[in-house]
Amino acid sequence: MDAAPLTEFFAQLGNASAQASLLAVAVWATCRALGRHLDPRWRCRLWLLVIVRLAWPFSLPSPVSLFNLLSAPTRLASPDAVPFWLPGEVAAQAGRWVEQPWVAWTWTGVAIALSLRVAVGWLRSFWIRKAARRMDPWQVGWLAKECEDATGQVAPFAVHESAHVQSPCLVGFFRPCLLLPRGLMGELSRDELRLVFLHELAHLRRRDLALNWLLAAVESIHWFNPLVWLVTRRFRADREEACDASALAARPEARRAYGETLIKLLERGAPFASAQDSTASVGILGGDENEFAPLVHRMQAIARYRPEARTWVVGSCTWLALVCVGLTDAEPRPATEAPPTVVVAETGR
């Protein structure tokens, strides 16, 4: 088997992962610096740039690219001017290392295992949806109508009741379906149910179910990079805050009721379980199991929500700046020329 294509593949994979890691650090520093001046919707868009950088390795060279900081001149007498990430000896050693058969087998095995996990989760969510009982339109029709009046968006999903979910969640790709835990309609008030619907409608409007598959693909391919898992986790947490903001935009006076609704859902038993798989579903409680920190952060964001707070100027300018420096590539630098060799001819006497 020719090792050259395999070496080239892992070199491109490592290059894309390294560049995305640098962009992730830049996005994290930007979010920390801007703080509350950056809306959660814009934070999601910034993290999405990192995910796009991982999934789409092609880019255009630019003098303002962030990755010019990591490029260096190529080695002596190199015919091409290609940005170089590592010293020649280290790069040569890395090239020999990735040619080892166990590297390819390990990467392939883990990638297949993660893909199978996603497939099993999707099949489980499909079975849960098939086993769920569809609710009569008269039971939930008023909810859909009130949400449509508040947002101006039609709710194109059916509502089912299931004993296999612990919190409301949206499942399905082509025909989305809202799954409600059995008995939830009798436990929540009319206003609380409306807030749940508004949150899930925001997920649908953001196309989060489709984005879940992109996140799963990136995690399966770049599983060896711990920063990738931190980025996808941060993106999922910020998108829940973005959906909270969308729900409160329709009911800005319901901040306290919204927080109490989340607490009631947590008290039902398994707090962070949606449809058992974060790829196949999106739920109001998110998918970070056994971690209360993201939920506490959400509660704080809900408490300080103000409908008049607009950060689109800061967000759009920041996003455009990171597109210019993060989705471009380093400009090739000229190779360092070796000094000419002077040949002295000997003259006979």
Secondary structure, DSSP 4 states (H G I P E B T S, - for coil): --HHHHHHHHHHHHHHHHHHHHHHHHHHHHHHHHGGGS-HHHHHHHHHHHHHHHH----EEETT-GGGGT-----TT-SS-----S-HHHHHHHHHHHTSHHHHHHHHHHHHHHHHHHHHHHHHHHHHHHHSEEPPHHHHHHHHHHHHHHHS-----EEEEESS-SS-EEE-SSS-EEEEETTHHHHS-HHHHHHHHHHHHHHHHHTHHHHHHHHHHHHHHSTT-HHHHHHHHHHHHHHHHHHHHHHHHH-GGGHHHHHHHHHHHHTTS-TT-SSS-TTTEEETT-S-TT--HHHHHHHHHHHT--TT---HHHHHHHHHHHHHHHSEEEPP-PPPPPPPPPPPPPPP-
